[in-house]
Amino acid sequence: MKTEYLYEFSVLARTLNFSRAAQALFLSQPILSKHIQKMEAELGATLLVRSTHGVALTEAGRLLAAQADEIIRQCGHAEHRLKKGHFPAEGRLRIGCSFEIAQAAHIRLFLSAFINRYRGIDVRIDVLSRMPREVIDQYDIVFSPCSYFDLPEHARRALVRRHGTYLVLPPGHPLMSHSSVGLHQLSGQTLIVPYADELFGPYAQNWQLAVRSCARKLNHIPAPNVATALLLVSLGQGLLIAPRYIKSFVSPEIFLAAISNPACCFHEYIYSATLRQNPAAELFFDEFTSAYTPLLPGSGD
């Protein structure tokens, strides 16, 4: 049984919705259904049943779902141990990381451990303020919150985490009295949008989600980067929707309120489009995704 199919089943078992699971996996629904059917045929057991009320797990499906994540993790570690001897002790690895994701402790810890473990691999890390689609071709590994859809056929992508968002408020703003804010409450406000022209990016996508939630009664100011957006917020020019990472580098006078809309989020992806040409990139990608089993949308912060 392919571990890819098992992961797809795990996603479906949590969502119990073929449409949402296929979207999270970047697959079409017919392909996902075909993979599940292949699993069931191989196992000789029915894992899911469909009805007018939706999708439900069978007893066999519940048993497999309870063990799926651990099976995938163990397979990943076993595969890496088998392959490890075939990777060169030397090489070069170019990593591009978005400014927001560079603040994540688990990314920094993994990078430090990898560099210490493979001292023969020359690792260069660039923290990037903008993440256009072209970075996939310029770096061996990319950590980005952006959803790139026109990837090369040989590219690999994994959803690592899904983060909730904060609304960043200037001093004295009326919404400071709320610990949690719904996007509909931004009606009539001005939203500062970093990288507003990057339509595949989380800032632009969350801005458009807010516009729809406010029945288009929302003004906006584009900003060239997050630092400028934070400065504009502190000057009372508007509000900012930002990832949870933002709390580690905002000034004390700025107030943060959690956004209650689950769809308003920041994804954390790892990409690589050079795996076939760079064994060091393949090693990094496999070790990272083995250590951090991709989480489902909505599964955690």
C-alpha positions as CSV (number, residue, x, y, z in Angstrom):
1,M,0.0,0.0,0.0
2,K,1.4,3.4,-1.0
3,T,2.0,5.8,1.9
4,E,0.7,8.6,-0.4
5,Y,-2.7,6.8,-0.5
6,L,-2.6,6.3,3.2
7,Y,-2.0,10.0,3.8
8,E,-4.9,10.9,1.4
9,F,-7.1,8.5,3.4
10,S,-6.0,10.2,6.7
11,V,-7.0,13.6,5.3
12,L,-10.4,12.2,4.1
13,A,-11.0,10.5,7.5
14,R,-10.6,13.8,9.3
15,T,-12.7,15.9,6.9
16,L,-15.3,13.3,6.0
17,N,-15.8,15.3,2.8
18,F,-14.3,14.3,-0.6
19,S,-14.4,17.9,-1.9
20,R,-12.5,19.5,1.0
21,A,-10.0,16.6,1.2
22,A,-9.3,16.8,-2.5
23,Q,-8.8,20.5,-2.3
24,A,-6.4,20.2,0.6
25,L,-4.5,17.5,-1.2
26,F,-4.4,19.4,-4.5
27,L,-6.1,16.4,-6.2
28,S,-9.3,16.1,-8.2
29,Q,-12.2,14.3,-6.5
30,P,-12.2,11.4,-9.1
31,I,-8.5,10.8,-8.5
32,L,-9.0,10.8,-4.7
33,S,-11.9,8.4,-5.0
34,K,-9.9,6.1,-7.3
35,H,-7.0,6.0,-4.8
36,I,-9.3,5.1,-1.9
37,Q,-10.9,2.4,-4.0
38,K,-7.4,0.9,-4.7
39,M,-6.7,0.9,-1.0
40,E,-9.9,-0.8,-0.2
41,A,-9.2,-3.5,-2.8
42,E,-5.7,-4.1,-1.6
43,L,-6.8,-4.3,2.1
44,G,-10.0,-6.3,1.3
45,A,-12.0,-4.0,3.5
46,T,-14.5,-1.2,3.0
47,L,-13.1,1.9,4.7
48,L,-15.8,4.5,4.0
49,V,-19.5,4.5,3.1
50,R,-21.3,7.3,1.3
51,S,-24.9,8.3,1.9
52,T,-27.1,11.3,1.4
53,H,-25.9,12.6,4.7
54,G,-22.2,12.5,3.7
55,V,-19.2,10.2,4.3
56,A,-18.8,7.9,7.3
57,L,-16.0,5.6,8.4
58,T,-16.6,1.9,8.8
59,E,-15.2,0.1,11.7
60,A,-12.2,-0.9,9.6
61,G,-11.9,2.7,8.5
62,R,-11.8,4.0,12.1
63,L,-9.1,1.4,13.0
64,L,-6.9,2.5,10.1
65,A,-7.5,6.2,10.7
66,A,-6.3,5.8,14.3
67,Q,-3.0,4.3,13.1
68,A,-2.5,6.1,9.8
69,D,-0.3,9.0,11.0
70,E,2.0,6.8,13.0
71,I,2.3,4.4,10.0
72,I,3.2,7.2,7.7
73,R,5.7,8.6,10.1
74,Q,7.4,5.3,10.6
75,C,7.5,4.6,6.9
76,G,9.1,7.9,6.3
77,H,11.8,7.3,8.9
78,A,12.5,3.8,7.6
79,E,12.7,5.0,4.0
80,H,15.2,7.7,5.0
81,R,17.3,5.3,6.9
82,L,17.5,3.0,3.9
83,K,18.4,5.9,1.6
84,K,20.7,7.7,3.8
85,G,23.8,5.9,2.8
86,H,23.2,6.8,-0.9
87,F,23.4,10.6,-0.3
88,P,26.7,12.4,-0.7
89,A,28.5,13.8,2.3
90,E,29.0,17.0,0.4
91,G,26.8,19.3,-1.6
92,R,25.2,22.7,-1.8
93,L,21.7,23.6,-0.6
94,R,20.0,27.0,-1.3
95,I,17.0,27.7,0.9
96,G,14.6,30.6,0.4
97,C,12.3,31.3,3.4
98,S,9.6,33.9,3.7
99,F,10.0,36.5,6.4
100,E,7.0,35.3,8.4
101,I,7.9,31.6,8.3
102,A,11.5,32.4,9.3
103,Q,10.1,33.4,12.7
104,A,8.9,29.8,13.4
105,A,10.8,28.0,16.1
106,H,10.4,24.5,14.5
107,I,11.9,25.8,11.2
108,R,14.9,27.3,13.0
109,L,15.4,24.1,15.1
110,F,15.3,21.8,12.1
111,L,17.7,24.0,10.1
112,S,20.2,24.1,13.0
113,A,20.0,20.3,13.4
114,F,20.4,19.7,9.7
115,I,23.4,22.0,9.4
116,N,25.1,20.3,12.3
117,R,24.3,16.8,11.1
118,Y,25.5,17.3,7.5
119,R,28.6,19.6,7.9
120,G,29.7,18.7,4.4
121,I,26.6,20.3,2.8
122,D,27.0,24.0,2.2
123,V,23.7,25.5,3.3
124,R,22.8,29.1,2.2
125,I,19.6,30.6,3.7
126,D,18.0,33.7,2.3
127,V,15.0,35.3,4.2
128,L,12.8,36.9,1.5
129,S,10.3,39.7,1.9
130,R,8.5,38.8,-1.4
131,M,7.7,35.3,-2.6
132,P,6.9,35.4,-6.3
133,R,6.4,32.1,-8.1
134,E,9.9,32.4,-9.6
135,V,11.5,31.6,-6.2
136,I,10.7,27.9,-6.8
137,D,13.1,27.9,-9.7
138,Q,15.8,30.0,-8.0
139,Y,16.2,27.9,-4.8
140,D,16.5,24.2,-3.9
141,I,14.1,24.4,-1.0
142,V,11.5,27.1,-0.4
143,F,9.4,27.7,2.7
144,S,6.4,29.9,1.7
145,P,2.9,30.8,2.8
146,C,1.9,31.1,-0.9
147,S,-0.2,28.7,-2.9
148,Y,1.6,28.3,-6.2
149,F,-0.5,26.4,-8.8
150,D,1.7,26.4,-11.9
151,L,4.4,24.1,-10.5
152,P,6.8,22.1,-12.7
153,E,5.9,18.4,-13.1
154,H,8.9,17.3,-11.0
155,A,8.2,19.8,-8.2
156,R,7.2,18.6,-4.7
157,R,5.1,20.4,-2.2
158,A,3.9,19.6,1.3
159,L,1.5,21.5,3.5
160,V,3.3,21.6,6.9
161,R,1.0,23.7,9.1
162,R,-2.0,25.9,9.0
163,H,-1.9,29.0,11.2
164,G,-4.7,31.2,12.5
165,T,-4.5,34.9,12.1
166,Y,-4.5,38.1,14.3
167,L,-6.0,41.4,13.5
168,V,-3.4,44.0,14.3
169,L,-4.9,47.2,15.7
170,P,-3.6,50.7,16.4
171,P,-3.7,52.1,20.0
172,G,-7.2,53.2,21.0
173,H,-9.1,51.4,18.3
174,P,-12.7,50.4,19.3
175,L,-12.1,46.7,18.4
176,M,-9.4,46.5,21.1
177,S,-12.1,45.5,23.6
178,H,-12.7,42.3,21.6
179,S,-10.4,39.3,22.2
180,S,-11.8,37.8,19.0
181,V,-13.0,39.5,15.9
182,G,-15.1,38.3,12.9
183,L,-14.2,39.6,9.5
184,H,-17.7,41.0,9.1
185,Q,-16.8,43.5,12.0
186,L,-14.3,45.1,9.7
187,S,-17.0,46.7,7.6
188,G,-16.2,50.4,7.0
189,Q,-12.6,50.0,8.2
190,T,-9.4,50.3,6.2
191,L,-7.2,47.3,5.8
192,I,-3.5,47.6,5.1
193,V,-2.5,44.8,2.7
194,P,1.2,43.9,2.2
195,Y,2.0,42.4,-1.2
196,A,-1.5,43.1,-2.4
197,D,-0.5,42.3,-6.0
198,E,0.5,38.8,-5.1
199,L,-2.9,37.2,-5.6
200,F,-1.6,33.7,-4.8
201,G,-0.3,35.0,-1.4
202,P,-2.0,34.9,2.0
203,Y,-2.3,38.6,2.5
204,A,-4.1,39.2,-0.7
205,Q,-6.3,36.1,-0.3
206,N,-7.3,37.1,3.3
207,W,-8.0,40.6,2.1
208,Q,-10.4,39.3,-0.6
209,L,-12.0,37.1,2.0
210,A,-12.5,40.1,4.3
211,V,-14.0,42.1,1.4
212,R,-16.6,39.4,0.8
213,S,-17.4,39.1,4.5
214,C,-18.0,42.9,4.7
215,A,-20.2,43.0,1.5
216,R,-17.4,45.0,-0.1
217,K,-17.6,47.8,2.5
218,L,-13.9,47.7,3.2
219,N,-11.2,50.1,2.1
220,H,-7.6,49.1,1.7
221,I,-4.1,50.5,1.5
222,P,-1.4,48.5,-0.3
223,A,2.0,48.2,1.4
224,P,5.3,47.0,-0.1
225,N,6.1,44.8,2.9
226,V,5.0,43.7,6.4
227,A,7.3,46.2,8.2
228,T,5.7,49.1,6.4
229,A,2.3,47.7,7.1
230,L,3.1,47.5,10.9
231,L,4.3,51.1,10.8
232,L,1.1,52.3,9.1
233,V,-0.9,50.5,11.8
234,S,1.0,52.2,14.6
235,L,0.3,55.5,12.9
236,G,-3.5,54.8,12.9
237,Q,-3.7,54.4,9.1
238,G,-5.6,51.1,9.2
239,L,-5.7,47.5,10.4
240,L,-3.6,44.5,9.3
241,I,-4.5,40.8,9.0
242,A,-1.3,38.9,9.9
243,P,-0.2,35.4,10.9
244,R,0.2,34.4,14.5
245,Y,4.0,34.8,14.1
246,I,3.4,38.5,14.1
247,K,3.2,38.6,17.9
248,S,7.0,38.0,18.2
249,F,7.9,41.3,16.5
250,V,5.2,43.9,17.0
251,S,5.7,46.9,19.2
252,P,4.1,46.9,22.7
253,E,1.6,49.6,21.9
254,I,0.0,47.6,19.1
255,F,-3.0,45.4,20.0
256,L,-3.7,41.9,18.6
257,A,-7.1,40.3,18.4
258,A,-7.6,36.7,17.1
259,I,-9.7,36.5,14.0
260,S,-12.5,34.0,14.4
261,N,-13.1,33.0,10.8
262,P,-11.4,29.6,10.2
263,A,-11.0,30.3,6.5
264,C,-8.8,33.4,7.3
265,C,-5.4,31.6,7.7
266,F,-1.8,31.4,6.7
267,H,-0.5,28.2,5.3
268,E,3.1,27.0,5.7
269,Y,4.3,25.0,2.7
270,I,7.7,23.5,1.8
271,Y,8.5,23.4,-1.9
272,S,11.3,22.0,-4.1
273,A,11.5,21.9,-7.8
274,T,15.2,20.8,-8.1
275,L,15.0,17.4,-6.3
276,R,16.1,15.4,-9.4
277,Q,19.3,17.4,-9.8
278,N,20.2,18.0,-6.1
279,P,20.4,15.0,-3.8
280,A,21.0,17.4,-0.8
281,A,17.6,19.0,-1.5
282,E,15.9,15.5,-1.7
283,L,17.6,14.6,1.6
284,F,16.4,17.9,3.3
285,F,12.8,17.6,1.9
286,D,12.4,13.9,3.0
287,E,13.8,14.5,6.5
288,F,11.7,17.6,7.0
289,T,8.5,16.1,5.9
290,S,9.2,13.0,8.0
291,A,9.8,15.1,11.1
292,Y,6.8,17.3,10.5
293,T,4.0,15.2,9.1
294,P,1.8,17.6,7.2
295,L,-1.2,18.8,9.2
296,L,-4.7,19.2,7.8
297,P,-6.3,22.6,7.3
298,G,-7.9,23.5,10.6
299,S,-5.9,20.9,12.6
300,G,-3.8,23.3,14.7
301,D,-2.0,26.6,15.1
